[in-house]
Amino acid sequence: MDLRVICRLASPQSQFRKSNMVKGPVREETIRALATPESFARGRSYFDDGAVSDFIRRGDRLTAEVEGSEFAPYEVSIRLHDGGVAEARCNCPYDWSGYCKHIVAVLLKFIDETTHVIERKSIAELLHGLDQAQLIELLEKRAESDPELAAWIDAELATTVEALSPRDQKAGWRRTAADPEPVRKHARNLLAKRQRHERYWDGYRASGDMAELQRLVEKAVPFLEVGDGSNALRILESITDEFVVDGWSIRLAPTTSCTSSSPIWAASWRRRR
């Protein structure tokens, strides 16, 4: 297993994040600028061939499926902001420069005047008005068919930054140590997914749910922002613990190349207590 996968995930320049803020209306020239010429050409071909389906808009979120080389279609999610593109993600293994061809195809369909967009209420609108008991019941129903939901909730709660009052900060009180086990379990679930590839790291090309793993790595950032390097490091180390392939395990230390190439890792080591 190559340590570079974690270094790249922890880097803000990581292509897995696929985050490029584009202000103003989306036009074809805008889409061209967000992708390589090859990706744009292939995305155009996918769009022309009618590969984009299930085009739905929920508030500022666009979702669609794109038929590709795999049996199951790829899932694309795009977040809009002020008429432009704030962020776009695809669950394909593309990890090179710019947006992948599937995102390009969805954006081209979005700007096409003949496209019929299915409008749905946003998640916030759907949940608005539900009381605590109803929300709990809804989550429990979903958890019955999605065993990973509980692990995700555990990881979300375990990585919540504990607020300290100015008085406590002045007194030098420490924040409660983050529990790494929920993060480790969630990372294990993500790495275990093999819908498209038998190995998570195949020929130095990433596969699996890299966008979700990227979000998990970024859970360390809020701790760094409040100067809590110890908890940031606990989160990152619990993720790397799960990167075990063919008997090779990853151990990170201050001298690894990851700390020099990744601002998140470097800051975690500097601010640990």
PANU-304570 format. One record per residue (C-alpha): residue in three letters; x, y negated, z negated. Coordinates in steps of 0.25 Angstrom, whole numbers, padded with zeros to 4 digits, always signed. Example, Ala and Ser with C-alpha at 12.3 -4.5 7.8 and 13.67 -1.06 7.14 Angstrom:
% residues 2
ALA+0049+0018-0031;SER+0055+0004-0029;
% end
This chain:
% residues 273
MET+0000+0000+0000;ASP+0006-0014+0004;LEU+0005-0025-0006;ARG+0003-0035+0005;VAL-0012-0032+0005;ILE-0014-0038-0009;CYS-0004-0050-0006;ARG-0013-0053+0006;LEU-0026-0052-0002;ALA-0021-0061-0012;SER-0016-0071-0002;PRO-0025-0083+0001;GLN-0021-0082+0015;SER-0027-0067+0016;GLN-0034-0064+0028;PHE-0044-0056+0020;ARG-0050-0068+0014;LYS-0054-0073+0028;SER-0057-0087+0023;ASN-0056-0099+0032;MET-0064-0111+0029;VAL-0070-0117+0042;LYS-0078-0130+0040;GLY-0088-0135+0050;PRO-0097-0127+0060;VAL-0091-0114+0065;ARG-0088-0114+0080;GLU-0081-0104+0089;GLU-0068-0112+0088;THR-0069-0111+0073;ILE-0070-0096+0074;ARG-0058-0095+0083;ALA-0049-0103+0073;LEU-0053-0093+0062;ALA-0048-0081+0070;THR-0037-0076+0079;PRO-0040-0076+0094;GLU-0040-0061+0093;SER-0050-0060+0082;PHE-0059-0071+0088;ALA-0059-0064+0102;ARG-0063-0051+0095;GLY-0073-0058+0087;ARG-0079-0064+0099;SER-0080-0051+0105;TYR-0087-0045+0093;PHE-0097-0057+0093;ASP-0100-0055+0108;ASP-0102-0040+0106;GLY-0112-0043+0096;ALA-0104-0036+0085;VAL-0109-0046+0074;SER-0122-0042+0067;ASP-0130-0044+0054;PHE-0127-0059+0054;ILE-0132-0065+0041;ARG-0131-0078+0034;ARG-0133-0080+0019;GLY-0131-0094+0016;ASP-0116-0097+0019;ARG-0113-0083+0022;LEU-0113-0075+0035;THR-0112-0060+0036;ALA-0112-0051+0048;GLU-0107-0038+0053;VAL-0098-0036+0064;GLU-0096-0023+0072;GLY-0082-0019+0073;SER-0072-0007+0075;GLU-0078+0000+0063;PHE-0091+0008+0061;ALA-0096-0002+0051;PRO-0097-0017+0055;TYR-0088-0027+0048;GLU-0094-0037+0038;VAL-0092-0052+0040;SER-0095-0063+0030;ILE-0093-0078+0032;ARG-0095-0089+0023;LEU-0099-0102+0029;HIS-0097-0116+0023;ASP-0101-0130+0029;GLY-0104-0123+0042;GLY-0091-0117+0043;VAL-0084-0104+0039;ALA-0079-0103+0024;GLU-0075-0089+0024;ALA-0077-0076+0033;ARG-0074-0061+0029;CYS-0075-0048+0036;ASN-0072-0034+0031;CYS-0064-0030+0042;PRO-0049-0027+0040;TYR-0044-0039+0048;ASP-0033-0046+0040;TRP-0026-0055+0051;SER-0027-0070+0054;GLY-0041-0077+0055;TYR-0055-0071+0055;CYS-0057-0057+0060;LYS-0065-0054+0073;HIS-0078-0050+0065;ILE-0078-0063+0058;VAL-0076-0070+0071;ALA-0088-0062+0077;VAL-0097-0066+0066;LEU-0093-0081+0066;LEU-0095-0081+0081;LYS-0109-0075+0079;PHE-0112-0086+0068;ILE-0109-0097+0078;ASP-0117-0091+0089;GLU-0130-0098+0091;THR-0138-0086+0095;THR-0134-0079+0082;HIS-0146-0075+0073;VAL-0141-0077+0059;ILE-0149-0069+0048;GLU-0151-0079+0037;ARG-0151-0073+0023;LYS-0151-0080+0009;SER-0138-0081+0002;ILE-0134-0072-0010;ALA-0136-0084-0019;GLU-0150-0087-0013;LEU-0154-0072-0015;LEU-0149-0072-0029;HIS-0154-0085-0033;GLY-0166-0084-0043;LEU-0162-0070-0048;ASP-0160-0069-0063;GLN-0149-0061-0070;ALA-0157-0048-0071;GLN-0161-0048-0056;LEU-0146-0051-0052;ILE-0141-0039-0061;GLU-0152-0030-0055;LEU-0148-0034-0041;LEU-0133-0031-0044;GLU-0136-0018-0050;LYS-0144-0014-0038;ARG-0133-0017-0029;ALA-0123-0010-0038;GLU-0131+0003-0036;SER-0127+0003-0022;ASP-0114-0004-0022;PRO-0105+0002-0033;GLU-0094-0008-0030;LEU-0103-0020-0034;ALA-0100-0017-0049;ALA-0085-0017-0047;TRP-0086-0030-0039;ILE-0094-0037-0051;ASP-0084-0032-0061;ALA-0073-0038-0053;GLU-0080-0051-0051;LEU-0083-0052-0066;ALA-0069-0048-0070;THR-0062-0058-0061;THR-0071-0070-0066;VAL-0062-0081-0072;GLU-0065-0083-0087;ALA-0067-0098-0089;LEU-0059-0104-0101;SER-0063-0117-0108;PRO-0052-0128-0108;ARG-0051-0126-0123;ASP-0048-0111-0121;GLN-0038-0114-0110;LYS-0031-0124-0118;ALA-0030-0114-0129;GLY-0023-0104-0120;TRP-0034-0094-0120;ARG-0033-0083-0110;ARG-0043-0078-0101;THR-0048-0064-0102;ALA-0040-0054-0094;ALA-0048-0050-0081;ASP-0052-0036-0081;PRO-0044-0030-0069;GLU-0052-0017-0068;PRO-0064-0022-0061;VAL-0055-0029-0051;ARG-0047-0017-0049;LYS-0060-0008-0047;HIS-0066-0018-0037;ALA-0053-0018-0029;ARG-0053-0003-0029;ASN-0067-0003-0023;LEU-0062-0013-0012;LEU-0050-0005-0009;ALA-0058+0008-0008;LYS-0067+0004+0003;ARG-0063+0011+0016;GLN-0075+0008+0025;ARG-0065+0005+0037;HIS-0052+0010+0033;GLU-0046+0022+0025;ARG-0035+0013+0019;TYR-0036-0001+0014;TRP-0022-0004+0020;ASP-0021+0002+0033;GLY-0009-0002+0042;TYR-0007-0015+0034;ARG-0021-0020+0038;ALA-0031-0021+0027;SER-0045-0015+0026;GLY-0056-0014+0016;ASP-0063-0025+0009;MET-0052-0035+0010;ALA-0061-0047+0008;GLU-0066-0042-0005;LEU-0053-0038-0010;GLN-0048-0052-0007;ARG-0059-0058-0015;LEU-0055-0049-0027;VAL-0040-0053-0026;GLU-0045-0068-0026;LYS-0052-0065-0039;ALA-0038-0069-0045;VAL-0038-0083-0040;PRO-0048-0089-0050;PHE-0039-0084-0061;LEU-0027-0090-0055;GLU-0035-0103-0054;VAL-0036-0104-0069;GLY-0022-0099-0071;ASP-0025-0085-0075;GLY-0015-0077-0068;SER-0016-0065-0077;ASN-0030-0062-0073;ALA-0027-0065-0058;LEU-0016-0055-0059;ARG-0025-0045-0065;ILE-0035-0046-0054;LEU-0024-0045-0043;GLU-0017-0033-0050;SER-0030-0025-0052;ILE-0032-0027-0037;THR-0018-0022-0033;ASP-0020-0010-0042;GLU-0030-0004-0032;PHE-0021-0006-0020;VAL-0016+0009-0021;VAL-0014+0016-0008;ASP-0007+0030-0006;GLY-0001+0030-0019;TRP+0005+0016-0018;SER+0001+0006-0029;ILE+0003-0009-0029;ARG+0010-0016-0041;LEU+0011-0030-0040;ALA+0022-0038-0048;PRO+0027-0053-0048;THR+0038-0049-0038;THR+0029-0043-0027;SER+0028-0050-0014;CYS+0013-0052-0016;THR+0015-0063-0027;SER+0024-0071-0017;SER+0014-0070-0006;SER+0001-0071-0013;PRO-0003-0084-0021;ILE-0013-0077-0029;TRP-0003-0066-0034;ALA+0008-0076-0037;ALA-0001-0085-0045;SER-0006-0073-0053;TRP+0008-0070-0057;ARG+0011-0084-0060;ARG-0001-0086-0069;ARG-0002-0073-0076;ARG-0001-0074-0091;
% end
